[in-house]
Amino acid sequence: MTANIWGYLPDVGYEAGTHLVGYRVEALDGSVGKVDKHSDEVDAAHLVVDTGPWILGRRVVVPAGTVTGIDQDEQKIYLGRTRDEIKNAPVFQDEDFASRDAYLHQVGMYFGGFPLV
């Protein structure tokens, strides 16, 4: 991946300002849900993925650096992670919780071994 897991890689097809809410999210081994929210904040870019009924409607924060591709026409985002990795990610509780540095640090360490910059 990248030393900064909190930024989109240059070749994934992300264009700053693109509204990603509603895009389907695909892991390496299948669908994991849809984008519920996203942030393209510098050094803190991430997606909040609603997993729907797959894991009981749980939401997961996924750093932008895990994105391997974005298909604008199909409105689909591809992750370089498996369904199990998404399923076992730190639990997203609410917006206030997700904005806390400690939580984002935990997510960064889980997905790439790199804390929030």
C-alpha positions as CSV (number, residue, x, y, z in Angstrom):
1,M,0.0,0.0,0.0
2,T,1.3,3.4,0.9
3,A,3.2,4.9,3.9
4,N,0.2,7.2,4.3
5,I,-2.8,5.0,4.4
6,W,-5.0,8.1,4.8
7,G,-4.7,9.3,1.2
8,Y,-5.8,7.9,-2.2
9,L,-3.1,6.4,-4.3
10,P,-2.6,8.4,-7.5
11,D,-3.6,5.7,-9.9
12,V,-6.9,4.5,-8.4
13,G,-9.2,6.9,-10.3
14,Y,-10.2,9.2,-7.5
15,E,-10.9,12.8,-8.5
16,A,-11.0,15.3,-5.6
17,G,-14.5,16.4,-4.8
18,T,-16.2,13.3,-6.3
19,H,-19.3,12.3,-4.3
20,L,-18.8,8.6,-3.5
21,V,-21.8,8.1,-1.2
22,G,-23.9,5.2,-2.6
23,Y,-21.0,3.6,-4.5
24,R,-20.8,-0.2,-4.1
25,V,-17.7,-1.5,-2.3
26,E,-15.9,-4.7,-3.4
27,A,-13.2,-6.5,-1.4
28,L,-10.8,-8.9,-3.1
29,D,-13.2,-11.7,-2.5
30,G,-16.7,-10.1,-2.9
31,S,-19.0,-7.3,-2.1
32,V,-18.9,-5.7,1.4
33,G,-21.5,-3.0,1.1
34,K,-22.0,0.6,0.1
35,V,-20.4,3.9,0.9
36,D,-22.4,5.6,3.6
37,K,-20.1,8.6,4.0
38,H,-16.7,9.7,2.9
39,S,-14.1,12.3,3.7
40,D,-11.3,13.5,1.4
41,E,-9.7,15.5,4.1
42,V,-5.9,15.7,3.5
43,D,-4.1,13.0,5.5
44,A,-7.4,11.6,6.9
45,A,-9.3,10.5,3.7
46,H,-11.6,7.6,4.4
47,L,-14.8,5.8,3.5
48,V,-17.5,4.8,5.9
49,V,-18.9,1.5,4.5
50,D,-22.4,0.3,5.5
51,T,-22.1,-3.5,5.3
52,G,-25.9,-3.9,5.2
53,P,-27.2,-7.4,6.1
54,W,-23.9,-9.0,5.4
55,I,-22.7,-8.3,8.9
56,L,-25.9,-7.0,10.5
57,G,-25.8,-3.5,9.2
58,R,-22.4,-2.6,10.7
59,R,-20.5,0.4,9.5
60,V,-16.7,0.3,9.0
61,V,-14.2,3.0,8.5
62,V,-11.8,2.2,5.6
63,P,-8.8,4.4,5.0
64,A,-8.5,5.8,1.4
65,G,-5.1,4.1,1.0
66,T,-6.9,0.7,0.9
67,V,-8.7,1.7,-2.3
68,T,-7.2,0.0,-5.4
69,G,-9.6,1.3,-8.0
70,I,-12.7,3.4,-8.5
71,D,-15.0,2.8,-11.5
72,Q,-17.0,6.0,-11.9
73,D,-19.3,4.5,-14.6
74,E,-20.3,1.5,-12.5
75,Q,-20.1,3.5,-9.3
76,K,-18.0,0.8,-7.7
77,I,-15.0,1.1,-5.3
78,Y,-12.4,-1.8,-5.1
79,L,-10.4,-2.4,-2.0
80,G,-7.2,-4.3,-1.6
81,R,-8.5,-6.1,1.4
82,T,-10.6,-9.3,2.0
83,R,-14.2,-9.5,3.3
84,D,-12.8,-10.9,6.6
85,E,-10.4,-8.0,7.0
86,I,-13.3,-5.6,6.6
87,K,-15.5,-7.7,8.9
88,N,-12.8,-7.7,11.6
89,A,-12.0,-4.0,11.4
90,P,-12.5,-1.7,14.4
91,V,-16.2,-1.0,15.0
92,F,-17.5,2.4,13.9
93,Q,-19.9,3.7,16.5
94,D,-20.9,7.2,15.5
95,E,-19.7,10.3,13.8
96,D,-18.2,11.8,17.0
97,F,-16.3,8.5,17.7
98,A,-14.9,8.4,14.1
99,S,-13.5,11.8,14.4
100,R,-11.4,11.0,17.4
101,D,-7.7,10.6,16.8
102,A,-7.5,7.5,19.0
103,Y,-10.1,5.7,16.9
104,L,-8.5,6.7,13.6
105,H,-5.1,5.7,14.9
106,Q,-6.6,2.2,15.7
107,V,-8.1,2.0,12.2
108,G,-4.8,3.0,10.6
109,M,-2.8,0.5,12.6
110,Y,-5.3,-2.3,11.7
111,F,-5.4,-1.6,8.0
112,G,-1.8,-0.8,7.3
113,G,0.3,-0.5,10.4
114,F,0.4,3.3,10.0
115,P,-1.3,5.7,12.4
116,L,-3.1,8.8,11.3
117,V,-0.5,11.4,10.3
